[in-house]
Amino acid sequence: MVIVVEDDAAIADLLDLYLRRAGFRPLLAATGERGLELVNQHRPVLAIVDIGLPGIDGLEVCRRLHDRAETPVLFLTARDGEDDRVAGLELGADDYVVKPFSPRELVARVQAIRRRQDRSAAGGSEWVTVGGGVEIDVAGRQVLRNGEAIALATREFDLLEFLARHRGMALSRQQLLDGVWGPGWDRDQRTVDVHVRQLRRKLGAELPLATVWGVGYRLG
């Protein structure tokens, strides 16, 4: 199930049509408040959220979703400025599509997020020690720091897991984009920097995540 939070009825109906064709079961909401209600009731695999909503906007919807549960969020927005993109990524959005958009591309991005979820769920029980008191449960998508659970957004978890699986390697931003977001990702490489900053903020200064100047990042 996919929750679509969009106040433009024509766009919402278009998304409903294309998502159903792709095998998803969408539920539509015209306000952020109603979207949050549907997420709480149905626990969807993904929420597609317009930023410019009446009442509480899409950024606040994303913030509340990640406070309550790990629901992947794809932003659908007419705002294409860098500050708007960074704000959404810092809140834990997994992807964003700028209006006007191709419905087929949006569905492809939804499917890519879903495939990552399926791969993670199929991985079986596996704990990976990250360092700095941090360890991750790959199958359960849990992160512990000194035994305490830490809530990460979907992409933040995926990035941490990818770095942990390539521990000790200096990875470029493009390698991280290809490995975590997928080779079709064509957005700004600053996306990686934003998520690294969030990992450091949430997991503490002891996290052994180093900047490799002129290259990218290395864990361990």
Order of alpha helices (4+ residues) and beta strands (2+ residues): beta-alpha-beta-alpha-beta-alpha-beta-alpha-beta-alpha-beta-beta-beta-beta-alpha-beta-alpha-alpha-beta-beta
